[in-house]
Amino acid sequence: NTERLPELDEAHDYQMWADVEGVMIDMGVISKTNSLSTMAYIDHAESLNITIEPAGGNDHPTVSRLISNVYLK
């Protein structure tokens, strides 16, 4: 559910990442237009993380722009 995420300008997107054994794996860019988003499932994820990235997403997370993380284990 993305309803509580603050709106971003056109130059940025939210992107979700799964941490698997210390490696951040891209789960996809979070939609700006849908309040609910379906993301890729990543087996053995230890945490889920959301960062602010350049529009269209990034190959690697910008850790300094981490806005949310949830530990799963």
Secondary structure, 3 states (H helix, E strand, C coil): CCCCCCCCCCCEEEEEEEEECCEEEEEEECCCCCCCCCCCCCCCCCEEEEEEEECCCCCCCCHHHEEEEEECC
